[in-house]
Amino acid sequence: MPYVITSPCKDEKAAECVEVCPVDAIHGDDVQYYIDPNTCIDCGACEPVCPVEAIFQEELVPEKEQDYIRINTEFFE
């Protein structure tokens, strides 16, 4: 999974990340947005537009946010 959306996205519905994703890899529910690991092309367009700085490359996800790697993956199963 190239990029992961973490907890600061909870209850955030600005959706700038959805608008800039060239492959429609970002989808959400009533809680937050998630990045489809099978669709993401690792372009990074979503990261700089996130108003709450919730998007990280998988290898840079903060230790306290590591559960969100699994949460993002499970959303698309």
N, CA, C, O and CB atoms as a CASP TS submission, in Angstrom:
PFRMAT TS
TARGET T0000
AUTHOR 0000-0000-0000
METHOD Language model
MODEL 1
PARENT N/A
ATOM      1  N   MET     1       0.850  -1.175   0.000  1.00  0.00           N
ATOM      2  CA  MET     1       0.000   0.000   0.000  1.00  0.00           C
ATOM      3  C   MET     1       0.893   1.234   0.000  1.00  0.00           C
ATOM      4  O   MET     1       1.567   1.500   0.994  1.00  0.00           O
ATOM      5  CB  MET     1      -0.966   0.000   1.223  1.00  0.00           C
ATOM      6  N   PRO     2       0.910   1.967  -1.059  1.00  0.00           N
ATOM      7  CA  PRO     2       1.778   3.136  -1.135  1.00  0.00           C
ATOM      8  C   PRO     2       1.418   4.246  -0.148  1.00  0.00           C
ATOM      9  O   PRO     2       2.310   4.795   0.498  1.00  0.00           O
ATOM     10  CB  PRO     2       1.744   3.682  -2.518  1.00  0.00           C
ATOM     11  N   TYR     3       0.134   4.591  -0.016  1.00  0.00           N
ATOM     12  CA  TYR     3      -0.275   5.654   0.890  1.00  0.00           C
ATOM     13  C   TYR     3      -1.372   5.152   1.815  1.00  0.00           C
ATOM     14  O   TYR     3      -2.154   4.273   1.451  1.00  0.00           O
ATOM     15  CB  TYR     3      -0.752   6.889   0.106  1.00  0.00           C
ATOM     16  N   VAL     4      -1.422   5.727   3.029  1.00  0.00           N
ATOM     17  CA  VAL     4      -2.362   5.320   4.065  1.00  0.00           C
ATOM     18  C   VAL     4      -2.987   6.576   4.658  1.00  0.00           C
ATOM     19  O   VAL     4      -2.299   7.570   4.890  1.00  0.00           O
ATOM     20  CB  VAL     4      -1.658   4.461   5.169  1.00  0.00           C
ATOM     21  N   ILE     5      -4.286   6.528   4.900  1.00  0.00           N
ATOM     22  CA  ILE     5      -4.979   7.621   5.579  1.00  0.00           C
ATOM     23  C   ILE     5      -5.136   7.226   7.042  1.00  0.00           C
ATOM     24  O   ILE     5      -5.596   6.126   7.348  1.00  0.00           O
ATOM     25  CB  ILE     5      -6.374   7.927   4.915  1.00  0.00           C
ATOM     26  N   THR     6      -4.751   8.131   7.949  1.00  0.00           N
ATOM     27  CA  THR     6      -4.709   7.831   9.376  1.00  0.00           C
ATOM     28  C   THR     6      -5.772   8.603  10.165  1.00  0.00           C
ATOM     29  O   THR     6      -6.623   9.274   9.583  1.00  0.00           O
ATOM     30  CB  THR     6      -3.331   8.147   9.927  1.00  0.00           C
ATOM     31  N   SER     7      -5.712   8.499  11.480  1.00  0.00           N
ATOM     32  CA  SER     7      -6.769   9.005  12.364  1.00  0.00           C
ATOM     33  C   SER     7      -7.119  10.485  12.254  1.00  0.00           C
ATOM     34  O   SER     7      -8.276  10.821  12.506  1.00  0.00           O
ATOM     35  CB  SER     7      -6.384   8.741  13.735  1.00  0.00           C
ATOM     36  N   PRO     8      -6.216  11.394  11.897  1.00  0.00           N
ATOM     37  CA  PRO     8      -6.663  12.789  11.788  1.00  0.00           C
ATOM     38  C   PRO     8      -7.797  12.985  10.769  1.00  0.00           C
ATOM     39  O   PRO     8      -8.466  14.019  10.771  1.00  0.00           O
ATOM     40  CB  PRO     8      -5.487  13.667  11.407  1.00  0.00           C
ATOM     41  N   CYS     9      -8.003  12.000   9.911  1.00  0.00           N
ATOM     42  CA  CYS     9      -9.073  12.091   8.915  1.00  0.00           C
ATOM     43  C   CYS     9     -10.451  11.794   9.510  1.00  0.00           C
ATOM     44  O   CYS     9     -11.468  12.100   8.889  1.00  0.00           O
ATOM     45  CB  CYS     9      -8.796  11.134   7.768  1.00  0.00           C
ATOM     46  N   LYS    10     -10.493  11.210  10.684  1.00  0.00           N
ATOM     47  CA  LYS    10     -11.791  10.894  11.278  1.00  0.00           C
ATOM     48  C   LYS    10     -12.666  12.136  11.325  1.00  0.00           C
ATOM     49  O   LYS    10     -12.260  13.190  11.815  1.00  0.00           O
ATOM     50  CB  LYS    10     -11.617  10.310  12.689  1.00  0.00           C
ATOM     51  N   ASP    11     -13.865  11.985  10.810  1.00  0.00           N
ATOM     52  CA  ASP    11     -14.872  13.042  10.766  1.00  0.00           C
ATOM     53  C   ASP    11     -14.485  14.225   9.879  1.00  0.00           C
ATOM     54  O   ASP    11     -15.145  15.263   9.924  1.00  0.00           O
ATOM     55  CB  ASP    11     -15.137  13.534  12.154  1.00  0.00           C
ATOM     56  N   GLU    12     -13.449  14.092   9.088  1.00  0.00           N
ATOM     57  CA  GLU    12     -13.037  15.126   8.132  1.00  0.00           C
ATOM     58  C   GLU    12     -13.674  14.799   6.784  1.00  0.00           C
ATOM     59  O   GLU    12     -13.490  13.694   6.274  1.00  0.00           O
ATOM     60  CB  GLU    12     -11.465  15.212   8.012  1.00  0.00           C
ATOM     61  N   LYS    13     -14.394  15.704   6.215  1.00  0.00           N
ATOM     62  CA  LYS    13     -15.083  15.433   4.951  1.00  0.00           C
ATOM     63  C   LYS    13     -14.755  16.468   3.881  1.00  0.00           C
ATOM     64  O   LYS    13     -15.566  16.716   2.989  1.00  0.00           O
ATOM     65  CB  LYS    13     -16.584  15.391   5.176  1.00  0.00           C
ATOM     66  N   ALA    14     -13.580  17.068   3.964  1.00  0.00           N
ATOM     67  CA  ALA    14     -13.194  18.080   2.983  1.00  0.00           C
ATOM     68  C   ALA    14     -13.037  17.480   1.582  1.00  0.00           C
ATOM     69  O   ALA    14     -13.422  18.113   0.599  1.00  0.00           O
ATOM     70  CB  ALA    14     -11.891  18.754   3.411  1.00  0.00           C
ATOM     71  N   ALA    15     -12.486  16.286   1.476  1.00  0.00           N
ATOM     72  CA  ALA    15     -12.397  15.506   0.234  1.00  0.00           C
ATOM     73  C   ALA    15     -11.464  16.046  -0.841  1.00  0.00           C
ATOM     74  O   ALA    15     -11.578  15.652  -2.002  1.00  0.00           O
ATOM     75  CB  ALA    15     -13.731  15.389  -0.343  1.00  0.00           C
ATOM     76  N   GLU    16     -10.560  16.923  -0.490  1.00  0.00           N
ATOM     77  CA  GLU    16      -9.590  17.373  -1.488  1.00  0.00           C
ATOM     78  C   GLU    16      -8.802  16.196  -2.057  1.00  0.00           C
ATOM     79  O   GLU    16      -8.479  16.169  -3.244  1.00  0.00           O
ATOM     80  CB  GLU    16      -8.631  18.402  -0.875  1.00  0.00           C
ATOM     81  N   CYS    17      -8.498  15.224  -1.198  1.00  0.00           N
ATOM     82  CA  CYS    17      -7.736  14.052  -1.639  1.00  0.00           C
ATOM     83  C   CYS    17      -8.494  13.254  -2.693  1.00  0.00           C
ATOM     84  O   CYS    17      -7.900  12.764  -3.653  1.00  0.00           O
ATOM     85  CB  CYS    17      -7.407  13.155  -0.447  1.00  0.00           C
ATOM     86  N   VAL    18      -9.784  13.127  -2.517  1.00  0.00           N
ATOM     87  CA  VAL    18     -10.614  12.396  -3.478  1.00  0.00           C
ATOM     88  C   VAL    18     -10.589  13.106  -4.831  1.00  0.00           C
ATOM     89  O   VAL    18     -10.491  12.465  -5.878  1.00  0.00           O
ATOM     90  CB  VAL    18     -12.072  12.266  -2.961  1.00  0.00           C
ATOM     91  N   GLU    19     -10.676  14.407  -4.798  1.00  0.00           N
ATOM     92  CA  GLU    19     -10.725  15.201  -6.027  1.00  0.00           C
ATOM     93  C   GLU    19      -9.440  15.131  -6.842  1.00  0.00           C
ATOM     94  O   GLU    19      -9.493  15.184  -8.071  1.00  0.00           O
ATOM     95  CB  GLU    19     -11.021  16.631  -5.691  1.00  0.00           C
ATOM     96  N   VAL    20      -8.283  15.013  -6.184  1.00  0.00           N
ATOM     97  CA  VAL    20      -7.011  15.021  -6.920  1.00  0.00           C
ATOM     98  C   VAL    20      -6.503  13.632  -7.303  1.00  0.00           C
ATOM     99  O   VAL    20      -5.571  13.522  -8.100  1.00  0.00           O
ATOM    100  CB  VAL    20      -5.966  15.710  -6.099  1.00  0.00           C
ATOM    101  N   CYS    21      -7.086  12.585  -6.760  1.00  0.00           N
ATOM    102  CA  CYS    21      -6.610  11.223  -7.054  1.00  0.00           C
ATOM    103  C   CYS    21      -6.906  10.866  -8.511  1.00  0.00           C
ATOM    104  O   CYS    21      -8.070  10.817  -8.909  1.00  0.00           O
ATOM    105  CB  CYS    21      -7.275  10.187  -6.100  1.00  0.00           C
ATOM    106  N   PRO    22      -5.863  10.616  -9.314  1.00  0.00           N
ATOM    107  CA  PRO    22      -6.077  10.346 -10.738  1.00  0.00           C
ATOM    108  C   PRO    22      -6.642   8.965 -11.050  1.00  0.00           C
ATOM    109  O   PRO    22      -7.067   8.717 -12.179  1.00  0.00           O
ATOM    110  CB  PRO    22      -4.798  10.509 -11.462  1.00  0.00           C
ATOM    111  N   VAL    23      -6.655   8.055 -10.063  1.00  0.00           N
ATOM    112  CA  VAL    23      -7.128   6.693 -10.327  1.00  0.00           C
ATOM    113  C   VAL    23      -8.326   6.304  -9.456  1.00  0.00           C
ATOM    114  O   VAL    23      -8.668   5.124  -9.378  1.00  0.00           O
ATOM    115  CB  VAL    23      -5.998   5.706 -10.103  1.00  0.00           C
ATOM    116  N   ASP    24      -8.962   7.269  -8.808  1.00  0.00           N
ATOM    117  CA  ASP    24     -10.152   7.021  -7.991  1.00  0.00           C
ATOM    118  C   ASP    24      -9.896   5.954  -6.926  1.00  0.00           C
ATOM    119  O   ASP    24     -10.708   5.047  -6.743  1.00  0.00           O
ATOM    120  CB  ASP    24     -11.319   6.596  -8.879  1.00  0.00           C
ATOM    121  N   ALA    25      -8.764   6.066  -6.223  1.00  0.00           N
ATOM    122  CA  ALA    25      -8.393   5.080  -5.206  1.00  0.00           C
ATOM    123  C   ALA    25      -8.898   5.430  -3.809  1.00  0.00           C
ATOM    124  O   ALA    25      -8.765   4.624  -2.888  1.00  0.00           O
ATOM    125  CB  ALA    25      -6.899   4.931  -5.169  1.00  0.00           C
ATOM    126  N   ILE    26      -9.475   6.615  -3.638  1.00  0.00           N
ATOM    127  CA  ILE    26      -9.877   7.058  -2.302  1.00  0.00           C
ATOM    128  C   ILE    26     -11.397   7.060  -2.187  1.00  0.00           C
ATOM    129  O   ILE    26     -12.108   7.692  -2.969  1.00  0.00           O
ATOM    130  CB  ILE    26      -9.313   8.465  -1.997  1.00  0.00           C
ATOM    131  N   HIS    27     -11.861   6.328  -1.183  1.00  0.00           N
ATOM    132  CA  HIS    27     -13.297   6.219  -0.921  1.00  0.00           C
ATOM    133  C   HIS    27     -13.517   6.344   0.576  1.00  0.00           C
ATOM    134  O   HIS    27     -12.584   6.165   1.359  1.00  0.00           O
ATOM    135  CB  HIS    27     -13.880   4.871  -1.462  1.00  0.00           C
ATOM    136  N   GLY    28     -14.733   6.648   0.976  1.00  0.00           N
ATOM    137  CA  GLY    28     -14.989   6.842   2.388  1.00  0.00           C
ATOM    138  C   GLY    28     -16.291   6.245   2.860  1.00  0.00           C
ATOM    139  O   GLY    28     -17.096   5.732   2.083  1.00  0.00           O
ATOM    140  N   ASP    29     -16.468   6.332   4.161  1.00  0.00           N
ATOM    141  CA  ASP    29     -17.720   5.944   4.799  1.00  0.00           C
ATOM    142  C   ASP    29     -18.111   7.079   5.741  1.00  0.00           C
ATOM    143  O   ASP    29     -17.639   8.203   5.571  1.00  0.00           O
ATOM    144  CB  ASP    29     -17.584   4.567   5.570  1.00  0.00           C
ATOM    145  N   ASP    30     -18.945   6.815   6.710  1.00  0.00           N
ATOM    146  CA  ASP    30     -19.380   7.860   7.638  1.00  0.00           C
ATOM    147  C   ASP    30     -18.280   8.299   8.602  1.00  0.00           C
ATOM    148  O   ASP    30     -18.423   9.313   9.284  1.00  0.00           O
ATOM    149  CB  ASP    30     -20.571   7.376   8.425  1.00  0.00           C
ATOM    150  N   VAL    31     -17.189   7.544   8.660  1.00  0.00           N
ATOM    151  CA  VAL    31     -16.119   7.831   9.610  1.00  0.00           C
ATOM    152  C   VAL    31     -14.980   8.635   8.984  1.00  0.00           C
ATOM    153  O   VAL    31     -14.575   9.666   9.522  1.00  0.00           O
ATOM    154  CB  VAL    31     -15.578   6.540  10.177  1.00  0.00           C
ATOM    155  N   GLN    32     -14.459   8.157   7.836  1.00  0.00           N
ATOM    156  CA  GLN    32     -13.314   8.807   7.221  1.00  0.00           C
ATOM    157  C   GLN    32     -13.119   8.296   5.795  1.00  0.00           C
ATOM    158  O   GLN    32     -13.935   7.531   5.281  1.00  0.00           O
ATOM    159  CB  GLN    32     -12.047   8.572   8.057  1.00  0.00           C
ATOM    160  N   TYR    33     -12.025   8.729   5.165  1.00  0.00           N
ATOM    161  CA  TYR    33     -11.650   8.246   3.838  1.00  0.00           C
ATOM    162  C   TYR    33     -10.558   7.191   3.971  1.00  0.00           C
ATOM    163  O   TYR    33      -9.844   7.139   4.973  1.00  0.00           O
ATOM    164  CB  TYR    33     -11.175   9.416   2.936  1.00  0.00           C
ATOM    165  N   TYR    34     -10.440   6.346   2.936  1.00  0.00           N
ATOM    166  CA  TYR    34      -9.459   5.266   2.909  1.00  0.00           C
ATOM    167  C   TYR    34      -8.878   5.185   1.502  1.00  0.00           C
ATOM    168  O   TYR    34      -9.524   5.568   0.526  1.00  0.00           O
ATOM    169  CB  TYR    34     -10.099   3.902   3.335  1.00  0.00           C
ATOM    170  N   ILE    35      -7.639   4.676   1.411  1.00  0.00           N
ATOM    171  CA  ILE    35      -6.984   4.515   0.117  1.00  0.00           C
ATOM    172  C   ILE    35      -6.925   3.040  -0.229  1.00  0.00           C
ATOM    173  O   ILE    35      -6.436   2.227   0.556  1.00  0.00           O
ATOM    174  CB  ILE    35      -5.564   5.134   0.127  1.00  0.00           C
ATOM    175  N   ASP    36      -7.424   2.697  -1.409  1.00  0.00           N
ATOM    176  CA  ASP    36      -7.423   1.316  -1.879  1.00  0.00           C
ATOM    177  C   ASP    36      -5.987   0.929  -2.258  1.00  0.00           C
ATOM    178  O   ASP    36      -5.421   1.495  -3.194  1.00  0.00           O
ATOM    179  CB  ASP    36      -8.397   1.134  -3.096  1.00  0.00           C
ATOM    180  N   PRO    37      -5.396  -0.031  -1.535  1.00  0.00           N
ATOM    181  CA  PRO    37      -4.010  -0.406  -1.811  1.00  0.00           C
ATOM    182  C   PRO    37      -3.828  -1.077  -3.170  1.00  0.00           C
ATOM    183  O   PRO    37      -2.713  -1.121  -3.691  1.00  0.00           O
ATOM    184  CB  PRO    37      -3.511  -1.325  -0.733  1.00  0.00           C
ATOM    185  N   ASN    38      -4.900  -1.593  -3.745  1.00  0.00           N
ATOM    186  CA  ASN    38      -4.816  -2.258  -5.042  1.00  0.00           C
ATOM    187  C   ASN    38      -4.985  -1.297  -6.208  1.00  0.00           C
ATOM    188  O   ASN    38      -4.693  -1.651  -7.350  1.00  0.00           O
ATOM    189  CB  ASN    38      -5.855  -3.339  -5.130  1.00  0.00           C
ATOM    190  N   THR    39      -5.449  -0.095  -5.935  1.00  0.00           N
ATOM    191  CA  THR    39      -5.686   0.895  -6.978  1.00  0.00           C
ATOM    192  C   THR    39      -4.664   2.030  -6.949  1.00  0.00           C
ATOM    193  O   THR    39      -4.317   2.580  -7.994  1.00  0.00           O
ATOM    194  CB  THR    39      -7.079   1.461  -6.841  1.00  0.00           C
ATOM    195  N   CYS    40      -4.189   2.375  -5.771  1.00  0.00           N
ATOM    196  CA  CYS    40      -3.242   3.491  -5.614  1.00  0.00           C
ATOM    197  C   CYS    40      -1.995   3.253  -6.465  1.00  0.00           C
ATOM    198  O   CYS    40      -1.418   2.166  -6.461  1.00  0.00           O
ATOM    199  CB  CYS    40      -2.846   3.670  -4.123  1.00  0.00           C
ATOM    200  N   ILE    41      -1.594   4.299  -7.195  1.00  0.00           N
ATOM    201  CA  ILE    41      -0.416   4.194  -8.062  1.00  0.00           C
ATOM    202  C   ILE    41       0.805   4.908  -7.465  1.00  0.00           C
ATOM    203  O   ILE    41       1.804   5.115  -8.153  1.00  0.00           O
ATOM    204  CB  ILE    41      -0.731   4.775  -9.443  1.00  0.00           C
ATOM    205  N   ASP    42       0.719   5.276  -6.199  1.00  0.00           N
ATOM    206  CA  ASP    42       1.847   5.883  -5.490  1.00  0.00           C
ATOM    207  C   ASP    42       2.273   7.219  -6.103  1.00  0.00           C
ATOM    208  O   ASP    42       3.460   7.545  -6.115  1.00  0.00           O
ATOM    209  CB  ASP    42       3.025   4.925  -5.483  1.00  0.00           C
ATOM    210  N   CYS    43       1.313   7.988  -6.609  1.00  0.00           N
ATOM    211  CA  CYS    43       1.660   9.269  -7.240  1.00  0.00           C
ATOM    212  C   CYS    43       1.880  10.376  -6.218  1.00  0.00           C
ATOM    213  O   CYS    43       2.607  11.331  -6.488  1.00  0.00           O
ATOM    214  CB  CYS    43       0.568   9.686  -8.212  1.00  0.00           C
ATOM    215  N   GLY    44       1.256  10.257  -5.040  1.00  0.00           N
ATOM    216  CA  GLY    44       1.441  11.246  -3.991  1.00  0.00           C
ATOM    217  C   GLY    44       0.610  12.501  -4.115  1.00  0.00           C
ATOM    218  O   GLY    44       0.787  13.428  -3.325  1.00  0.00           O
ATOM    219  N   ALA    45      -0.284  12.563  -5.072  1.00  0.00           N
ATOM    220  CA  ALA    45      -1.095  13.774  -5.266  1.00  0.00           C
ATOM    221  C   ALA    45      -1.972  14.086  -4.056  1.00  0.00           C
ATOM    222  O   ALA    45      -2.256  15.252  -3.784  1.00  0.00           O
ATOM    223  CB  ALA    45      -1.971  13.623  -6.501  1.00  0.00           C
ATOM    224  N   CYS    46      -2.395  13.071  -3.340  1.00  0.00           N
ATOM    225  CA  CYS    46      -3.301  13.254  -2.209  1.00  0.00           C
ATOM    226  C   CYS    46      -2.628  13.848  -0.978  1.00  0.00           C
ATOM    227  O   CYS    46      -3.248  14.620  -0.247  1.00  0.00           O
ATOM    228  CB  CYS    46      -3.920  11.943  -1.847  1.00  0.00           C
ATOM    229  N   GLU    47      -1.389  13.501  -0.745  1.00  0.00           N
ATOM    230  CA  GLU    47      -0.709  13.885   0.494  1.00  0.00           C
ATOM    231  C   GLU    47      -0.654  15.396   0.727  1.00  0.00           C
ATOM    232  O   GLU    47      -1.036  15.838   1.811  1.00  0.00           O
ATOM    233  CB  GLU    47       0.687  13.339   0.485  1.00  0.00           C
ATOM    234  N   PRO    48      -0.203  16.207  -0.221  1.00  0.00           N
ATOM    235  CA  PRO    48      -0.075  17.639   0.062  1.00  0.00           C
ATOM    236  C   PRO    48      -1.398  18.395   0.174  1.00  0.00           C
ATOM    237  O   PRO    48      -1.422  19.494   0.729  1.00  0.00           O
ATOM    238  CB  PRO    48       0.744  18.271  -0.999  1.00  0.00           C
ATOM    239  N   VAL    49      -2.492  17.843  -0.333  1.00  0.00           N
ATOM    240  CA  VAL    49      -3.768  18.559  -0.263  1.00  0.00           C
ATOM    241  C   VAL    49      -4.604  18.203   0.962  1.00  0.00           C
ATOM    242  O   VAL    49      -5.645  18.814   1.198  1.00  0.00           O
ATOM    243  CB  VAL    49      -4.568  18.281  -1.499  1.00  0.00           C
ATOM    244  N   CYS    50      -4.160  17.226   1.738  1.00  0.00           N
ATOM    245  CA  CYS    50      -4.923  16.810   2.921  1.00  0.00           C
ATOM    246  C   CYS    50      -4.906  17.937   3.958  1.00  0.00           C
ATOM    247  O   CYS    50      -3.839  18.304   4.449  1.00  0.00           O
ATOM    248  CB  CYS    50      -4.337  15.492   3.530  1.00  0.00           C
ATOM    249  N   PRO    51      -6.081  18.491   4.298  1.00  0.00           N
ATOM    250  CA  PRO    51      -6.124  19.629   5.225  1.00  0.00           C
ATOM    251  C   PRO    51      -5.783  19.265   6.666  1.00  0.00           C
ATOM    252  O   PRO    51      -5.496  20.152   7.470  1.00  0.00           O
ATOM    253  CB  PRO    51      -7.485  20.250   5.189  1.00  0.00           C
ATOM    254  N   VAL    52      -5.807  17.974   7.007  1.00  0.00           N
ATOM    255  CA  VAL    52      -5.512  17.551   8.376  1.00  0.00           C
ATOM    256  C   VAL    52      -4.226  16.733   8.464  1.00  0.00           C
ATOM    257  O   VAL    52      -3.925  16.166   9.515  1.00  0.00           O
ATOM    258  CB  VAL    52      -6.669  16.743   8.930  1.00  0.00           C
ATOM    259  N   GLU    53      -3.466  16.668   7.369  1.00  0.00           N
ATOM    260  CA  GLU    53      -2.184  15.957   7.313  1.00  0.00           C
ATOM    261  C   GLU    53      -2.307  14.513   7.805  1.00  0.00           C
ATOM    262  O   GLU    53      -1.525  14.053   8.637  1.00  0.00           O
ATOM    263  CB  GLU    53      -1.139  16.696   8.144  1.00  0.00           C
ATOM    264  N   ALA    54      -3.306  13.816   7.269  1.00  0.00           N
ATOM    265  CA  ALA    54      -3.571  12.434   7.681  1.00  0.00           C
ATOM    266  C   ALA    54      -3.004  11.384   6.734  1.00  0.00           C
ATOM    267  O   ALA    54      -3.100  10.190   7.017  1.00  0.00           O
ATOM    268  CB  ALA    54      -5.041  12.226   7.808  1.00  0.00           C
ATOM    269  N   ILE    55      -2.416  11.802   5.618  1.00  0.00           N
ATOM    270  CA  ILE    55      -1.970  10.858   4.600  1.00  0.00           C
ATOM    271  C   ILE    55      -0.452  10.713   4.644  1.00  0.00           C
ATOM    272  O   ILE    55       0.291  11.695   4.637  1.00  0.00           O
ATOM    273  CB  ILE    55      -2.427  11.311   3.202  1.00  0.00           C
ATOM    274  N   PHE    56      -0.011   9.433   4.689  1.00  0.00           N
ATOM    275  CA  PHE    56       1.414   9.124   4.758  1.00  0.00           C
ATOM    276  C   PHE    56       1.751   7.995   3.801  1.00  0.00           C
ATOM    277  O   PHE    56       0.906   7.148   3.508  1.00  0.00           O
ATOM    278  CB  PHE    56       1.824   8.750   6.191  1.00  0.00           C
ATOM    279  N   GLN    57       2.992   7.983   3.311  1.00  0.00           N
ATOM    280  CA  GLN    57       3.482   6.801   2.630  1.00  0.00           C
ATOM    281  C   GLN    57       3.514   5.703   3.678  1.00  0.00           C
ATOM    282  O   GLN    57       3.806   5.962   4.845  1.00  0.00           O
ATOM    283  CB  GLN    57       4.901   7.035   1.967  1.00  0.00           C
ATOM    284  N   GLU    58       3.213   4.472   3.264  1.00  0.00           N
ATOM    285  CA  GLU    58       3.105   3.372   4.230  1.00  0.00           C
ATOM    286  C   GLU    58       4.318   3.277   5.148  1.00  0.00           C
ATOM    287  O   GLU    58       4.160   3.103   6.356  1.00  0.00           O
ATOM    288  CB  GLU    58       2.925   2.058   3.499  1.00  0.00           C
ATOM    289  N   GLU    59       5.504   3.387   4.607  1.00  0.00           N
ATOM    290  CA  GLU    59       6.702   3.244   5.430  1.00  0.00           C
ATOM    291  C   GLU    59       6.954   4.431   6.358  1.00  0.00           C
ATOM    292  O   GLU    59       7.839   4.375   7.212  1.00  0.00           O
ATOM    293  CB  GLU    59       7.893   3.048   4.547  1.00  0.00           C
ATOM    294  N   LEU    60       6.176   5.509   6.192  1.00  0.00           N
ATOM    295  CA  LEU    60       6.333   6.690   7.039  1.00  0.00           C
ATOM    296  C   LEU    60       5.167   6.904   8.005  1.00  0.00           C
ATOM    297  O   LEU    60       5.109   7.926   8.689  1.00  0.00           O
ATOM    298  CB  LEU    60       6.495   7.909   6.176  1.00  0.00           C
ATOM    299  N   VAL    61       4.240   5.946   8.063  1.00  0.00           N
ATOM    300  CA  VAL    61       3.113   6.072   8.989  1.00  0.00           C
ATOM    301  C   VAL    61       3.670   6.089  10.417  1.00  0.00           C
ATOM    302  O   VAL    61       4.434   5.198  10.789  1.00  0.00           O
ATOM    303  CB  VAL    61       2.077   4.896   8.796  1.00  0.00           C
ATOM    304  N   PRO    62       3.300   7.087  11.213  1.00  0.00           N
ATOM    305  CA  PRO    62       3.788   7.151  12.596  1.00  0.00           C
ATOM    306  C   PRO    62       3.437   5.881  13.378  1.00  0.00           C
ATOM    307  O   PRO    62       2.419   5.241  13.116  1.00  0.00           O
ATOM    308  CB  PRO    62       3.203   8.379  13.307  1.00  0.00           C
ATOM    309  N   GLU    63       4.276   5.537  14.318  1.00  0.00           N
ATOM    310  CA  GLU    63       4.087   4.302  15.085  1.00  0.00           C
ATOM    311  C   GLU    63       2.698   4.211  15.713  1.00  0.00           C
ATOM    312  O   GLU    63       2.075   3.149  15.687  1.00  0.00           O
ATOM    313  CB  GLU    63       5.143   4.203  16.171  1.00  0.00           C
ATOM    314  N   LYS    64       2.212   5.309  16.273  1.00  0.00           N
ATOM    315  CA  LYS    64       0.900   5.282  16.933  1.00  0.00           C
ATOM    316  C   LYS    64      -0.261   5.146  15.939  1.00  0.00           C
ATOM    317  O   LYS    64      -1.400   4.923  16.349  1.00  0.00           O
ATOM    318  CB  LYS    64       0.714   6.547  17.759  1.00  0.00           C
ATOM    319  N   GLU    65       0.019   5.279  14.638  1.00  0.00           N
ATOM    320  CA  GLU    65      -1.006   5.192  13.599  1.00  0.00           C
ATOM    321  C   GLU    65      -0.904   3.901  12.763  1.00  0.00           C
ATOM    322  O   GLU    65      -1.621   3.749  11.773  1.00  0.00           O
ATOM    323  CB  GLU    65      -0.904   6.402  12.685  1.00  0.00           C
ATOM    324  N   GLN    66      -0.034   2.991  13.150  1.00  0.00           N
ATOM    325  CA  GLN    66       0.215   1.779  12.373  1.00  0.00           C
ATOM    326  C   GLN    66      -1.040   0.936  12.129  1.00  0.00           C
ATOM    327  O   GLN    66      -1.125   0.261  11.103  1.00  0.00           O
ATOM    328  CB  GLN    66       1.243   0.944  13.072  1.00  0.00           C
ATOM    329  N   ASP    67      -2.007   0.958  13.036  1.00  0.00           N
ATOM    330  CA  ASP    67      -3.248   0.202  12.843  1.00  0.00           C
ATOM    331  C   ASP    67      -3.986   0.641  11.585  1.00  0.00           C
ATOM    332  O   ASP    67      -4.764  -0.131  11.024  1.00  0.00           O
ATOM    333  CB  ASP    67      -4.158   0.362  14.055  1.00  0.00           C
ATOM    334  N   TYR    68      -3.754   1.861  11.140  1.00  0.00           N
ATOM    335  CA  TYR    68      -4.459   2.366   9.961  1.00  0.00           C
ATOM    336  C   TYR    68      -3.996   1.725   8.661  1.00  0.00           C
ATOM    337  O   TYR    68      -4.694   1.813   7.651  1.00  0.00           O
ATOM    338  CB  TYR    68      -4.286   3.852   9.866  1.00  0.00           C
ATOM    339  N   ILE    69      -2.854   1.093   8.666  1.00  0.00           N
ATOM    340  CA  ILE    69      -2.442   0.320   7.488  1.00  0.00           C
ATOM    341  C   ILE    69      -3.440  -0.822   7.301  1.00  0.00           C
ATOM    342  O   ILE    69      -3.935  -1.055   6.198  1.00  0.00           O
ATOM    343  CB  ILE    69      -0.969  -0.232   7.644  1.00  0.00           C
ATOM    344  N   ARG    70      -3.726  -1.525   8.385  1.00  0.00           N
ATOM    345  CA  ARG    70      -4.707  -2.618   8.352  1.00  0.00           C
ATOM    346  C   ARG    70      -6.122  -2.094   8.092  1.00  0.00           C
ATOM    347  O   ARG    70      -6.864  -2.677   7.301  1.00  0.00           O
ATOM    348  CB  ARG    70      -4.674  -3.401   9.674  1.00  0.00           C
ATOM    349  N   ILE    71      -6.491  -1.014   8.744  1.00  0.00           N
ATOM    350  CA  ILE    71      -7.838  -0.450   8.595  1.00  0.00           C
ATOM    351  C   ILE    71      -8.111  -0.056   7.143  1.00  0.00           C
ATOM    352  O   ILE    71      -9.193  -0.333   6.625  1.00  0.00           O
ATOM    353  CB  ILE    71      -8.013   0.773   9.514  1.00  0.00           C
ATOM    354  N   ASN    72      -7.155   0.580   6.487  1.00  0.00           N
ATOM    355  CA  ASN    72      -7.319   0.956   5.079  1.00  0.00           C
ATOM    356  C   ASN    72      -7.483  -0.280   4.214  1.00  0.00           C
ATOM    357  O   ASN    72      -8.360  -0.319   3.352  1.00  0.00           O
ATOM    358  CB  ASN    72      -6.121   1.786   4.593  1.00  0.00           C
ATOM    359  N   THR    73      -6.658  -1.282   4.431  1.00  0.00           N
ATOM    360  CA  THR    73      -6.723  -2.519   3.639  1.00  0.00           C
ATOM    361  C   THR    73      -8.061  -3.218   3.839  1.00  0.00           C
ATOM    362  O   THR    73      -8.705  -3.618   2.869  1.00  0.00           O
ATOM    363  CB  THR    73      -5.569  -3.471   4.019  1.00  0.00           C
ATOM    364  N   GLU    74      -8.480  -3.366   5.083  1.00  0.00           N
ATOM    365  CA  GLU    74      -9.728  -4.082   5.383  1.00  0.00           C
ATOM    366  C   GLU    74     -10.957  -3.383   4.809  1.00  0.00           C
ATOM    367  O   GLU    74     -11.936  -4.047   4.466  1.00  0.00           O
ATOM    368  CB  GLU    74      -9.889  -4.234   6.887  1.00  0.00           C
ATOM    369  N   PHE    75     -10.925  -2.069   4.698  1.00  0.00           N
ATOM    370  CA  PHE    75     -12.069  -1.351   4.134  1.00  0.00           C
ATOM    371  C   PHE    75     -12.372  -1.833   2.721  1.00  0.00           C
ATOM    372  O   PHE    75     -13.532  -1.841   2.309  1.00  0.00           O
ATOM    373  CB  PHE    75     -11.805   0.161   4.128  1.00  0.00           C
ATOM    374  N   PHE    76     -11.362  -2.232   1.981  1.00  0.00           N
ATOM    375  CA  PHE    76     -11.549  -2.633   0.586  1.00  0.00           C
ATOM    376  C   PHE    76     -11.670  -4.148   0.385  1.00  0.00           C
ATOM    377  O   PHE    76     -11.734  -4.605  -0.756  1.00  0.00           O
ATOM    378  CB  PHE    76     -10.406  -2.118  -0.235  1.00  0.00           C
ATOM    379  N   GLU    77     -11.701  -4.918   1.443  1.00  0.00           N
ATOM    380  CA  GLU    77     -11.840  -6.379   1.314  1.00  0.00           C
ATOM    381  C   GLU    77     -13.283  -6.779   1.136  1.00  0.00           C
ATOM    382  O   GLU    77     -13.584  -7.966   1.012  1.00  0.00           O
ATOM    383  CB  GLU    77     -11.259  -7.087   2.534  1.00  0.00           C
TER
END
